[in-house]
C-alpha cells in the first residue's frame, strides 16, 4: 500500500525521480504531486521516472504515469505487466537503464 519516492536528481540535463514500492490507489496523490514538482523543477526539460523498484501498478497510477508524459526507465516486470494488462504496452519506452547509470 505504500510507495517510496526519492528526490529528483538531475543527470545530463534530465531530471530523474526514483519511484519504488506499490503504486496503488493510496499512492496516487503522492505520485501526482511528485510528478508535478519534478516537471515544474525541470522547467520544461525532460523528466524521467526510474520505476525499476515498483512492485505493483494499479489503474489510477498507471493513468498518472501515462498522462505525465515522463519517460519511464528500467521498468520492473510488474510495470511491464501492468502496461500490457491495461492494453497500453506500446506506450512503454524501451530504455532499460536509468540516467544515473549512464
Secondary structure, DSSP 8 states (H G I E B T S, - for coil): --EEE---EEETTEEEEEEEEEESGGGHHHHHHHHHHHHHHHTTS-EEEEEEEEEEE-HHHHHHHHHH--EEES--HHHHHHHHHTT-GGGS----S-GGG-
